[in-house]
């Protein structure tokens, strides 16, 4: 995968008839969920269905069950036989992530940070060799921490995750799910907020969310217009100090404008 996924869509592991539909949804990545979406009595069957589909050429990430559950070791064993599959580790902290990395050497592992315990381990967790990316399990974190995921209450938590990822040289993290999937404007606004807080993608629980999440990380027409004006003014000035829209242009602003133009060009070619 050349660039980090923006939209990651969960599909219940015990619903194999939905796997291919999830792949066709436009999501950048599909997550076969063996944890929250699957009842205890169906865990073994879900694992078998996911393993069969992956062995037959399917490509997805698998959210396994947490280390403190009776299904965790069997999940690891199944994924060990499928080295091309990515793995999402729920309830991750530095200790459990280190164990998963050792059990699945070379496999792409996403740490799902969703407990206060994991959050307090954040700097150490982010710097563990082999970690691919951090995802924020905001719903579970709200329950564990007592902090409501409303308005700006969790902004410090999200900012810390984004900064820790950046400091560790990881791709921008993945924000948690939005429970709304019928209102496109709300879905888009949630994803834009994630982008503004330094996240590079978002977990999705319904195919309707995918298009809005993907669009949230693309430059708007206004952003593209601003970027073109900045680059034109910079070129016309020969690199000397100049201004656009009444504001001075310096090197970071020019680099930001170049990034927007490049991103818009990549999207047009996709």
ROVEX-509293 format. One record per atom (N, C-alpha, C): x, z, y. Coordinates in steps of 0.05 Angstrom, whole numbers, plus 5000, padded with zeros to 4 digits. Example, Ala and Ser with C-alpha at 12.3 -4.5 7.8 and 13.67 -1.06 7.14 Angstrom:
2
526451564886/524651564910/526451564934/525751424955/527351434979/525851575001/
***
This chain:
270
501750004976/500050005000/501850005025/501749795040/503649765062/503049955085/500550015091/499950205112/498050415101/498250655112/496550865102/493550805104/492050885083/489250835083/487850975105/485850845118/484250975138/481651095126/480450945107/477951035095/478451085065/477751325056/478151405028/475451505018/474251355000/471451394992/471351544965/470051774964/469651914939/467451784923/467851784896/465751694878/465751894854/463451984845/463452184823/464752074798/466452224786/467852134763/466052084739/463752214738/461952174716/459851954721/460351794742/458651564747/460251304747/461251224724/462950984722/461650734732/458950724731/457550484741/457950444771/458850654785/459350634814/462250574821/464050574802/466850534809/467350264823/466450054810/466949784822/465449744848/463049874850/461649844876/463149994898/464450204892/466050354911/468450174920/469650044901/471949874908/471049644926/468549544922/467549324938/466449414965/466449674971/465249774995/466749715021/469249635018/471049595041/472849835046/472550045030/474250275033/477150195027/479050305041/481850245036/482750375010/481450585002/482150724978/479750854966/479550854940/477350994925/478551244912/476951464913/477851704900/475751774878/476651754853/474951844831/475052144830/472752264834/472652554837/471952694811/473752854800/473353014776/472553294783/472653364809/472253644817/469353694827/468953704853/466353804864/463953634855/464353374851/462053204845/461253214816/462653354799/462153354770/461453634760/459253654746/458453914734/460353994712/460654254707/462554344686/462154214659/459654174652/459154064625/459953764623/460353634646/461053354646/463953304653/465553504655/468353474664/469953304644/469753354618/471353214599/470452914598/467852864599/466952594598/467752444623/467752574647/468552444672/471552374671/473152554660/476052494658/476452254640/475052244618/475352024599/474551754611/472351764626/471351514639/473351414660/474351604676/476351524697/478851414685/479851554663/482251454650/481951184638/479551134626/479050874614/479050654635/477750704657/477550504678/480250444690/481850654695/484550614706/486350474686/486150534661/487750404640/487150114638/484750034645/483849754644/484449604669/486049714687/486849574711/485649664737/483849864736/482649974760/484750114777/484450104803/486350244821/484850444838/485650694837/484350904852/486151154852/485351334869/486451604869/484451774853/485551984841/483752164825/484052444836/481752554845/481752844852/481453004827/483553144820/483453304796/482153584802/481853744781/480854014785/483054204793/482454414808/484554594818/486054744795/488454844801/490054974781/488755214768/486955354782/485755594770/483255534754/482855284745/480555214729/481455134701/479655144681/480455074654/480954774649/480354614669/480654324665/483154204677/484654374692/486954274707/489054144689/489854294668/492054194651/491253934637/488753914629/487953664616/487853434636/487153494661/487153284682/490053184686/491953374687/494753294691/495753124668/494953204644/495853054620/494752764621/492252734629/491052474631/492452304652/493052424675/494352264696/497252214690/498552374674/501252324666/501452064651/499451994637/499351744621/498551504638/497951554664/497051344682/498751354707/501351284705/503151334728/502551174753/500850964751/500250804774/497950934791/496651124779/494451254793/495451464812/494251474836/494951694855/493251934848/494152164858/492852424851/492352574876/489952694878/489252874900/489053154888/490653334899/490753614889/489053794907/486753894897/485154064914/486254354916/485354494936/486154774940/489254794940/490554604952/493454594951/494754804969/496854924959/498755084974/501555004966/503555124977/506255034971/506955074941/505955294929/506555344901/505155154882/502555114886/501154934868/501954644871/502654574896/503554294901/506254254887/508054444889/510654414876/510254384845/508454524834/507854504805/506754224798/504954124815/503853854810/506053644812/507653664833/509853464836/511753464813/512253704802/514053724778/512653614753/510053644751/508553554728/508153254728/508053134752/507552844754/509752714771/512252724762/514452614778/514052314784/514452254809/514351974817/511551874824/509452034818/506751944824/506052024853/504351864865/503451914892/501452134893/502152354906/500452594907/499652654935/497052684939/495852764965/495053054962/496053224980/495353504980/492753554997/490753654984/488253714998/488254005008/488654035033/488954295045/486154395053/485154605039/482354685044/482054985042/484255135043/484055435043/485955545064/485355795072/487155935090/489855965078/489956025052/492456055038/494155805041/492955565037/494355315040/495255275068/493555335087/494255295115/496655465124/496755715114/499055885121/501655785108/501455625088/503755495075/504455225087/502955145108/503154865117/505954765122/507754905137/510354785142/511954735116/511854925097/513254895072/511954675055/509354675054/507954475038/508554195048/508554155074/508953885085/511753775079/513653955075/516453865071/517353855042/515453895024/516153874995/516853584988/519153534977/519853254970/517953134950/517052894955/515152764937/512352764947/511652934966/508852934976/508352674991/506152544985/505452294998/504052335025/502152525026/500452545049/498852805047/497852905070/496153135070/493353045078/491353155064/488553115072/487353395078/485453395097/484253645106/481453675093/481053875077/478453925065/476854105084/475753995105/474654155126/472154315118/470554215100/468154365092/468954615077/470754595058/471554835043/473155015061/474754905079/476355075097/474455235115/472355115124/470455265140/469255505125/468655465100/467555685084/469555895079/472055815074/474156015067/475056165092/475156035114/476256155139/474256295156/471656215153/469656315171/469556175198/471155965201/471155815226/469255575223/467255555240/465355345238/466655075247/466054865232/467054605240/465154475260/464954595283/463154505304/464654495331/463954295347/465254265373/468354265370/469754435385/472654445384/473754675368/472054815352/472955055339/475355015321/475454785307/477654735288/479754555300/479654495325/481754325337/484554435333/485054695337/487754795332/488754745303/486854775284/487654735256/488354445251/486754265261/487253975257/489853895271/490253995295/492753935310/495154025294/495054265283/497354365268/497954195243/495854095230/496253925207/497553655215/496553545238/497753295247/500653335255/501253555269/504053605278/505853655254/504953805234/506553865211/507153615195/505153435193/505553185180/507653015194/507353005220/509252845237/512152955234/512353225235/514953345234/516353305207/514753285186/515753245159/516252955152/515552775171/515852495166/513752375147/511552505145/509352405129/507552215144/506052045131/504051885145/501952075159/500651975180/498652135193/496552235173/495752485175/493952595154/491152485154/489652565133/486952465129/485052685136/483152635153/481252845161/479052865141/477653095142/475553145123/473052985127/471153015109/468652855109/466852935132/465252745141/462952805158/460452795141/458652985144/456352995128/454152795136/454452685160/452552485170/453252205158/451152075146/451751805137/449451605144/447651695161/445451515169/445551425198/447151565214/447351505243/450151385249/450351115252/452950985257/454451095281/452951155303/454351255327/455651525322/454251705307/455451965301/457851935283/457551765263/459751715244/462251615259/461751415277/463951305292/465251515310/463551675323/464651885341/466352085326/465452165302/466952355286/469752235279/469751985272/472251855264/474151815288/472951745311/474651715335/475851985343/474352195340/475552465345/477852515327/477652445302/479852485283/482252325292/481852085300/484051915310/485352045334/483752145353/484852265377/486452515372/485952645350/487352895342/489752835325/490452585321/492952515307/492552455278/490152435268/489652365241/489752065237/490451975213/490751695208/488551585190/486651755182/484551665164/482551885160/480451815144/478252015141/477051975113/476352205101/475052205075/472052125080/470951975061/468251885063/466651965038/464152035041/462452115019/460251915013/460051705030/458051505026/459051235035/458451015021/459350755029/458650685058/456350785068/455550725096/457550825116/459151015109/461151125128/463550955131/464150785112/466650645110/467150465134/465250295142/465750105163/466250245190/464750465195/465150615220/467950745221/468850845198/471450975197/473650765201/473350535188/475450325191/475550235220/473250205232/473150105260/474350305280/474150565274/475050765293/478050755298/479550645279/482450625283/483350365294/481550185301/482249935313/482049955343/483749825358/483649835387/480949715397/479749845417/477349735429/478049505447/476049355456/476549135474/477749235500/476849465509/477949585534/480849655530/481549775507/484349845502/486149595500/485049385487/486649145485/487049015513/485049015530/485248905556/487349055573/487249325571/489149485585/492049425576/492349405549/495049355538/496149085548/494448885549/495348625558/496148635587/494648775603/495348795632/497948945635/498449145620/500949295621/503249115614/503048965593/505348795584/505748575604/503648465614/503948245635/505348355660/504548595669/505748705693/508648775688/509248885664/511948955657/513748705656/512748495644/514348255643/514748135671/512648135687/512848025714/514848185731/515148445726/516948605742/519848585732/520248445710/522948435699/524048695689/522148865681/522949125671/523249345692/522749275717/522949475738/520449635740/520549855755/518150025758/515849865770/513549905759/511149775769/508749945762/506349845769/503950005765/501749825755/499849945739/497449805730/495150005734/493049905746/490650075751/491450325767/493350295785/494150515802/495850725789/496950665764/498650855750/501350725744/503450895746/506050795740/506450725711/508050525706/508650445678/511550525672/511850665650/514550735641/514850645611/517150695600/517650585573/515650685552/514850945551/512851025531/510250875534/509450825559/506950675563/507150395553/509350265558/509849995549/509749985518/511050175506/511150185476/508350225465/506750395478/504050435470/502450175472/502850035494/501449775497/502249575476/504749565470/505749385449/504449455422/504249715416/503049795391/500149715389/498649735411/495849655411/495549355406/497249195420/497048905416/497848835388/499848965377/500648905349/498448985329/497249205334/495049295316/492649115317/491949025342/489748835344/490348575331/492848485333/493648235320/493548255289/494448485278/494348525249/491448535239/489648655255/486848665247/485548395247/486348225266/485247955268/486147785244/488547835234/489547685212/488547785185/487548035184/486648155159/484248015148/
***
